[in-house]
């Protein structure tokens, strides 16, 4: 059986918690930051869990992600 390949684009966007839950960074931080409230930008800094509908897709793209979670 050959090795499964990690999707490198997904590897840059998703991380796993110690319990194996996939996390993602929030959007809406790319531009127009000056007009957004500082409190909102601080909230957007935090990572959020991946929606359950997309979780299977993330796990197939990152087959070794849970194994190497820290």
N, CA, C and O atoms as a printed pandas DataFrame, in Angstrom:
     atom_number atom_name residue_name chain_id  residue_number  x_coord  y_coord  z_coord
0              1         N          UNK        A               1    0.838   -1.178    0.000
1              2        CA          UNK        A               1    0.000    0.000    0.000
2              3         C          UNK        A               1    0.885    1.246    0.000
3              4         O          UNK        A               1    1.733    1.380    0.882
4              5         N          UNK        A               2    0.721    2.152   -0.948
5              6        CA          UNK        A               2    1.568    3.345   -0.959
6              7         C          UNK        A               2    1.170    4.324    0.140
7              8         O          UNK        A               2    0.087    4.245    0.720
8              9         N          UNK        A               3    2.071    5.231    0.396
9             10        CA          UNK        A               3    1.796    6.256    1.398
10            11         C          UNK        A               3    0.692    7.177    0.911
11            12         O          UNK        A               3    0.572    7.436   -0.287
12            13         N          UNK        A               4   -0.115    7.673    1.841
13            14        CA          UNK        A               4   -1.121    8.681    1.501
14            15         C          UNK        A               4   -0.435   10.036    1.495
15            16         O          UNK        A               4    0.464   10.291    2.296
16            17         N          UNK        A               5   -0.859   10.897    0.595
17            18        CA          UNK        A               5   -0.217   12.199    0.480
18            19         C          UNK        A               5   -1.028   13.263    1.211
19            20         O          UNK        A               5   -2.258   13.255    1.187
20            21         N          UNK        A               6   -0.323   14.166    1.853
21            22        CA          UNK        A               6   -0.931   15.297    2.524
22            23         C          UNK        A               6   -1.196   16.386    1.505
23            24         O          UNK        A               6   -0.331   16.702    0.688
24            25         N          UNK        A               7   -2.392   16.964    1.552
25            26        CA          UNK        A               7   -2.708   18.105    0.691
26            27         C          UNK        A               7   -2.047   19.335    1.306
27            28         O          UNK        A               7   -2.433   19.784    2.386
28            29         N          UNK        A               8   -1.052   19.872    0.614
29            30        CA          UNK        A               8   -0.226   20.926    1.207
30            31         C          UNK        A               8   -1.001   22.224    1.411
31            32         O          UNK        A               8   -0.717   22.965    2.352
32            33         N          UNK        A               9   -1.975   22.513    0.546
33            34        CA          UNK        A               9   -2.797   23.707    0.743
34            35         C          UNK        A               9   -3.627   23.595    2.005
35            36         O          UNK        A               9   -3.794   24.574    2.733
36            37         N          UNK        A              10   -4.150   22.405    2.269
37            38        CA          UNK        A              10   -4.934   22.193    3.484
38            39         C          UNK        A              10   -4.044   22.198    4.720
39            40         O          UNK        A              10   -4.464   22.637    5.791
40            41         N          UNK        A              11   -2.815   21.711    4.572
41            42        CA          UNK        A              11   -1.907   21.666    5.715
42            43         C          UNK        A              11   -1.558   23.065    6.206
43            44         O          UNK        A              11   -1.270   23.253    7.388
44            45         N          UNK        A              12   -1.582   24.048    5.307
45            46        CA          UNK        A              12   -1.272   25.414    5.706
46            47         C          UNK        A              12   -2.477   26.104    6.344
47            48         O          UNK        A              12   -2.322   27.123    7.017
48            49         N          UNK        A              13   -3.672   25.556    6.138
49            50        CA          UNK        A              13   -4.883   26.236    6.597
50            51         C          UNK        A              13   -5.511   25.608    7.831
51            52         O          UNK        A              13   -6.254   26.277    8.549
52            53         N          UNK        A              14   -5.231   24.347    8.088
53            54        CA          UNK        A              14   -5.882   23.649    9.188
54            55         C          UNK        A              14   -4.847   23.092   10.147
55            56         O          UNK        A              14   -3.764   22.670    9.741
56            57         N          UNK        A              15   -5.198   23.096   11.433
57            58        CA          UNK        A              15   -4.377   22.474   12.464
58            59         C          UNK        A              15   -5.279   21.555   13.275
59            60         O          UNK        A              15   -6.503   21.604   13.151
60            61         N          UNK        A              16   -4.672   20.723   14.098
61            62        CA          UNK        A              16   -5.427   19.819   14.945
62            63         C          UNK        A              16   -5.093   20.097   16.403
63            64         O          UNK        A              16   -3.948   20.389   16.749
64            65         N          UNK        A              17   -6.104   20.002   17.244
65            66        CA          UNK        A              17   -5.879   20.150   18.676
66            67         C          UNK        A              17   -5.294   18.854   19.215
67            68         O          UNK        A              17   -5.156   17.874   18.482
68            69         N          UNK        A              18   -4.958   18.850   20.476
69            70        CA          UNK        A              18   -4.410   17.648   21.078
70            71         C          UNK        A              18   -5.394   16.500   21.108
71            72         O          UNK        A              18   -4.990   15.337   21.101
72            73         N          UNK        A              19   -6.688   16.810   21.143
73            74        CA          UNK        A              19   -7.707   15.761   21.139
74            75         C          UNK        A              19   -8.073   15.320   19.735
75            76         O          UNK        A              19   -8.862   14.389   19.570
76            77         N          UNK        A              20   -7.511   15.976   18.709
77            78        CA          UNK        A              20   -7.756   15.569   17.328
78            79         C          UNK        A              20   -8.828   16.351   16.614
79            80         O          UNK        A              20   -9.246   15.956   15.526
80            81         N          UNK        A              21   -9.290   17.448   17.187
81            82        CA          UNK        A              21  -10.332   18.245   16.558
82            83         C          UNK        A              21   -9.687   19.194   15.541
83            84         O          UNK        A              21   -8.757   19.919   15.898
84            85         N          UNK        A              22  -10.154   19.211   14.283
85            86        CA          UNK        A              22   -9.558   20.126   13.303
86            87         C          UNK        A              22   -9.998   21.566   13.551
87            88         O          UNK        A              22  -11.168   21.835   13.821
88            89         N          UNK        A              23   -9.042   22.481   13.455
89            90        CA          UNK        A              23   -9.302   23.896   13.685
90            91         C          UNK        A              23   -8.896   24.679   12.439
91            92         O          UNK        A              23   -8.010   24.262   11.693
92            93         N          UNK        A              24   -9.556   25.822   12.223
93            94        CA          UNK        A              24   -9.245   26.664   11.078
94            95         C          UNK        A              24   -9.222   28.121   11.508
95            96         O          UNK        A              24   -9.879   28.506   12.476
96            97         N          UNK        A              25   -8.461   28.923   10.781
97            98        CA          UNK        A              25   -8.434   30.354   11.030
98            99         C          UNK        A              25   -9.668   30.987   10.406
99           100         O          UNK        A              25  -10.175   30.507    9.392
100          101         N          UNK        A              26  -10.141   32.047   11.005
101          102        CA          UNK        A              26  -11.318   32.725   10.482
102          103         C          UNK        A              26  -10.924   33.659    9.356
103          104         O          UNK        A              26   -9.776   34.090    9.260
104          105         N          UNK        A              27  -11.874   33.960    8.521
105          106        CA          UNK        A              27  -11.647   34.873    7.415
106          107         C          UNK        A              27  -11.929   36.310    7.817
107          108         O          UNK        A              27  -11.979   36.630    9.005
108          109         N          UNK        A              28  -12.111   37.162    6.843
109          110        CA          UNK        A              28  -12.441   38.588    7.006
110          111         C          UNK        A              28  -11.313   39.373    7.670
111          112         O          UNK        A              28  -11.577   40.369    8.344
112          113         N          UNK        A              29  -10.073   38.952    7.496
113          114        CA          UNK        A              29   -8.959   39.729    8.029
114          115         C          UNK        A              29   -8.041   40.220    6.929
115          116         O          UNK        A              29   -7.027   40.857    7.213
116          117         N          UNK        A              30   -8.371   39.941    5.692
117          118        CA          UNK        A              30   -7.459   40.213    4.602
118          119         C          UNK        A              30   -7.219   41.678    4.318
119          120         O          UNK        A              30   -6.078   42.095    4.119
120          121         N          UNK        A              31   -8.280   42.460    4.298
121          122        CA          UNK        A              31   -8.115   43.873    3.951
122          123         C          UNK        A              31   -9.217   44.656    4.632
123          124         O          UNK        A              31  -10.101   44.076    5.262
124          125         N          UNK        A              32   -9.167   45.985    4.505
125          126        CA          UNK        A              32  -10.090   46.910    5.180
126          127         C          UNK        A              32  -10.017   46.757    6.697
127          128         O          UNK        A              32  -11.033   46.807    7.391
128          129         N          UNK        A              33   -8.806   46.572    7.193
129          130        CA          UNK        A              33   -8.678   46.375    8.635
130          131         C          UNK        A              33   -8.881   47.656    9.419
131          132         O          UNK        A              33   -9.294   47.616   10.578
132          133         N          UNK        A              34   -8.597   48.788    8.803
133          134        CA          UNK        A              34   -8.677   50.048    9.548
134          135         C          UNK        A              34  -10.104   50.378    9.954
135          136         O          UNK        A              34  -10.326   51.017   10.983
136          137         N          UNK        A              35  -11.067   49.949    9.157
137          138        CA          UNK        A              35  -12.445   50.293    9.494
138          139         C          UNK        A              35  -13.118   49.253   10.385
139          140         O          UNK        A              35  -14.271   49.434   10.778
140          141         N          UNK        A              36  -12.422   48.178   10.706
141          142        CA          UNK        A              36  -12.989   47.170   11.589
142          143         C          UNK        A              36  -12.577   47.475   13.026
143          144         O          UNK        A              36  -11.498   48.010   13.279
144          145         N          UNK        A              37  -13.448   47.127   13.950
145          146        CA          UNK        A              37  -13.175   47.367   15.364
146          147         C          UNK        A              37  -12.023   46.469   15.822
147          148         O          UNK        A              37  -11.862   45.344   15.348
148          149         N          UNK        A              38  -11.233   46.995   16.749
149          150        CA          UNK        A              38  -10.093   46.240   17.257
150          151         C          UNK        A              38  -10.573   44.978   17.950
151          152         O          UNK        A              38   -9.943   43.924   17.851
152          153         N          UNK        A              39  -11.692   45.092   18.650
153          154        CA          UNK        A              39  -12.230   43.923   19.343
154          155         C          UNK        A              39  -12.610   42.830   18.345
155          156         O          UNK        A              39  -12.385   41.650   18.611
156          157         N          UNK        A              40  -13.179   43.206   17.208
157          158        CA          UNK        A              40  -13.534   42.232   16.176
158          159         C          UNK        A              40  -12.288   41.575   15.607
159          160         O          UNK        A              40  -12.272   40.364   15.386
160          161         N          UNK        A              41  -11.243   42.360   15.368
161          162        CA          UNK        A              41  -10.016   41.799   14.821
162          163         C          UNK        A              41   -9.371   40.829   15.809
163          164         O          UNK        A              41   -8.786   39.826   15.401
164          165         N          UNK        A              42   -9.475   41.123   17.098
165          166        CA          UNK        A              42   -8.945   40.206   18.099
166          167         C          UNK        A              42   -9.735   38.907   18.119
167          168         O          UNK        A              42   -9.166   37.832   18.307
168          169         N          UNK        A              43  -11.051   39.006   17.925
169          170        CA          UNK        A              43  -11.874   37.799   17.883
170          171         C          UNK        A              43  -11.558   36.970   16.647
171          172         O          UNK        A              43  -11.569   35.741   16.705
172          173         N          UNK        A              44  -11.276   37.630   15.533
173          174        CA          UNK        A              44  -10.980   36.917   14.298
174          175         C          UNK        A              44   -9.601   36.271   14.338
175          176         O          UNK        A              44   -9.308   35.397   13.522
176          177         N          UNK        A              45   -8.745   36.687   15.277
177          178        CA          UNK        A              45   -7.425   36.092   15.414
178          179         C          UNK        A              45   -7.499   34.652   15.893
179          180         O          UNK        A              45   -6.635   33.838   15.569
180          181         N          UNK        A              46   -8.531   34.339   16.664
181          182        CA          UNK        A              46   -8.643   33.003   17.237
182          183         C          UNK        A              46   -9.050   31.989   16.178
183          184         O          UNK        A              46   -9.768   32.315   15.233
184          185         N          UNK        A              47   -8.592   30.782   16.344
185          186        CA          UNK        A              47   -8.994   29.736   15.412
186          187         C          UNK        A              47  -10.299   29.115   15.897
187          188         O          UNK        A              47  -10.585   29.079   17.094
188          189         N          UNK        A              48  -11.077   28.628   14.943
189          190        CA          UNK        A              48  -12.368   28.040   15.243
190          191         C          UNK        A              48  -12.398   26.593   14.806
191          192         O          UNK        A              48  -11.654   26.217   13.901
192          193         N          UNK        A              49  -13.235   25.764   15.418
193          194        CA          UNK        A              49  -13.341   24.388   14.952
194          195         C          UNK        A              49  -13.972   24.327   13.562
195          196         O          UNK        A              49  -14.815   25.153   13.214
196          197         N          UNK        A              50  -13.561   23.358   12.793
197          198        CA          UNK        A              50  -14.102   23.167   11.454
198          199         C          UNK        A              50  -15.536   22.669   11.583
199          200         O          UNK        A              50  -15.845   21.871   12.468
200          201         N          UNK        A              51  -16.409   23.144   10.696
201          202        CA          UNK        A              51  -17.807   22.720   10.715
202          203         C          UNK        A              51  -17.888   21.217   10.476
203          204         O          UNK        A              51  -17.092   20.653    9.726
204          205         N          UNK        A              52  -18.852   20.582   11.117
205          206        CA          UNK        A              52  -18.955   19.127   11.044
206          207         C          UNK        A              52  -19.199   18.639    9.617
207          208         O          UNK        A              52  -18.817   17.517    9.284
208          209         N          UNK        A              53  -19.828   19.459    8.762
209          210        CA          UNK        A              53  -20.062   19.057    7.380
210          211         C          UNK        A              53  -18.764   19.000    6.582
211          212         O          UNK        A              53  -18.675   18.256    5.606
212          213         N          UNK        A              54  -17.763   19.771    6.981
213          214        CA          UNK        A              54  -16.490   19.813    6.258
214          215         C          UNK        A              54  -15.397   18.983    6.930
215          216         O          UNK        A              54  -14.290   18.870    6.404
216          217         N          UNK        A              55  -15.702   18.412    8.074
217          218        CA          UNK        A              55  -14.665   17.730    8.848
218          219         C          UNK        A              55  -14.114   16.512    8.106
219          220         O          UNK        A              55  -12.911   16.255    8.150
220          221         N          UNK        A              56  -14.973   15.767    7.431
221          222        CA          UNK        A              56  -14.516   14.576    6.720
222          223         C          UNK        A              56  -13.573   14.947    5.584
223          224         O          UNK        A              56  -12.593   14.247    5.331
224          225         N          UNK        A              57  -13.870   16.047    4.903
225          226        CA          UNK        A              57  -13.021   16.498    3.804
226          227         C          UNK        A              57  -11.636   16.898    4.320
227          228         O          UNK        A              57  -10.626   16.616    3.676
228          229         N          UNK        A              58  -11.593   17.552    5.472
229          230        CA          UNK        A              58  -10.312   17.963    6.046
230          231         C          UNK        A              58   -9.501   16.748    6.471
231          232         O          UNK        A              58   -8.286   16.713    6.274
232          233         N          UNK        A              59  -10.150   15.769    7.040
233          234        CA          UNK        A              59   -9.433   14.574    7.504
234          235         C          UNK        A              59   -8.873   13.753    6.351
235          236         O          UNK        A              59   -7.813   13.142    6.489
236          237         N          UNK        A              60   -9.569   13.729    5.207
237          238        CA          UNK        A              60   -9.018   13.011    4.063
238          239         C          UNK        A              60   -7.874   13.784    3.434
239          240         O          UNK        A              60   -6.940   13.180    2.907
240          241         N          UNK        A              61   -7.929   15.121    3.477
241          242        CA          UNK        A              61   -6.840   15.921    2.920
242          243         C          UNK        A              61   -5.595   15.855    3.801
243          244         O          UNK        A              61   -4.474   15.998    3.312
244          245         N          UNK        A              62   -5.794   15.640    5.094
245          246        CA          UNK        A              62   -4.677   15.582    6.041
246          247         C          UNK        A              62   -4.700   14.227    6.759
247          248         O          UNK        A              62   -5.104   14.153    7.919
248          249         N          UNK        A              63   -4.276   13.168    6.089
249          250        CA          UNK        A              63   -4.394   11.847    6.703
250          251         C          UNK        A              63   -3.513   11.656    7.931
251          252         O          UNK        A              63   -3.831   10.832    8.789
252          253         N          UNK        A              64   -2.425   12.392    8.033
253          254        CA          UNK        A              64   -1.517   12.239    9.177
254          255         C          UNK        A              64   -1.621   13.404   10.146
255          256         O          UNK        A              64   -0.769   13.546   11.024
256          257         N          UNK        A              65   -2.631   14.232   10.013
257          258        CA          UNK        A              65   -2.751   15.411   10.848
258          259         C          UNK        A              65   -3.003   15.095   12.299
259          260         O          UNK        A              65   -2.405   15.707   13.183
260          261         N          UNK        A              66   -3.880   14.146   12.555
261          262        CA          UNK        A              66   -4.224   13.820   13.931
262          263         C          UNK        A              66   -3.069   13.128   14.620
263          264         O          UNK        A              66   -2.850   13.308   15.818
264          265         N          UNK        A              67   -2.337   12.341   13.870
265          266        CA          UNK        A              67   -1.213   11.588   14.450
266          267         C          UNK        A              67   -0.128   12.520   14.965
267          268         O          UNK        A              67    0.516   12.235   15.974
268          269         N          UNK        A              68    0.074   13.640   14.266
269          270        CA          UNK        A              68    1.156   14.553   14.631
270          271         C          UNK        A              68    0.658   15.790   15.367
271          272         O          UNK        A              68    1.392   16.772   15.481
272          273         N          UNK        A              69   -0.565   15.762   15.863
273          274        CA          UNK        A              69   -1.092   16.914   16.604
274          275         C          UNK        A              69   -0.332   17.060   17.923
275          276         O          UNK        A              69    0.038   16.075   18.561
276          277         N          UNK        A              70   -0.111   18.325   18.312
277          278        CA          UNK        A              70    0.614   18.579   19.562
278          279         C          UNK        A              70   -0.258   19.316   20.527
279          280         O          UNK        A              70    0.172   19.623   21.638
